[in-house]
Amino acid sequence: MQKNKLLLTLIIVVITLNILDLLTALFILEGESNIIFLLTGSVWALIIGKILLAGVIIYVYKKNLYPSNIWYYSFISLLVLGALAFTVGIASNTYGIINPSVVQEASELTTTQKASYYSTIITIVFIIPYMLSILSFYFYNKTMHLARMVRK
């Protein structure tokens, strides 16, 4: 198997950010809004979820088989947007660590409110960009044969 160094670098970045998101979340559990944590109330469920995510990413990378270009493109898009989402999570958690009053205020929110805020952030940072990215790829793929390229 030929090594895909660029993809491997992206995966290392995403898994590192995933771990940093978990570590920073441990300091603000009272205000944590991760949906896994909210649904289970368990740090262990959050840890297992993050380990499973890393495992799936590594499995897909190692297997290196994709049904079509869109699947490979989608995998890369999910990694890039995942890195962005984890970065937002780390920044938010760090802000809470530095400002304990923010965590105190967040801890007073209901689980429904926290889940709503979390869903909004994930939708803005992850889901909408992913859908736009896939839609762009679809149009590109369907019209590529009609475009004339200038080759120099």
Residue pairs with C-beta under 8 A, 6 or more apart in sequence:
1 64
4 61
4 64
7 61
7 76
8 61
10 76
10 79
10 80
10 83
11 57
11 58
11 61
11 79
13 83
14 57
14 79
14 82
14 83
14 86
15 54
15 57
15 58
17 82
17 83
17 86
17 87
17 90
18 50
18 53
18 54
18 82
18 86
19 50
20 86
20 90
21 50
21 86
21 89
21 90
21 93
22 46
22 47
22 50
24 89
24 90
24 93
24 94
24 97
25 32
25 34
25 37
25 46
25 89
25 93
26 43
27 93
27 96
27 97
28 93
28 96
28 97
28 103
28 106
29 37
29 43
30 103
30 104
30 106
30 107
31 96
31 102
31 103
31 104
31 105
31 106
31 107
31 109
32 38
32 46
32 114
33 106
33 114
33 115
33 117
33 118
34 46
34 89
34 118
35 115
35 118
35 119
36 45
36 46
36 49
37 43
37 45
37 46
38 111
38 114
38 115
38 118
39 45
40 46
57 79
60 75
66 72
66 75
69 141
70 134
70 137
70 138
70 141
73 134
73 137
74 134
77 130
77 133
77 134
78 130
81 125
81 126
81 129
81 130
81 133
82 126
84 125
84 126
84 129
85 121
85 122
85 125
85 126
88 121
88 125
95 102
96 102
96 103
96 106
97 103
106 114
109 117
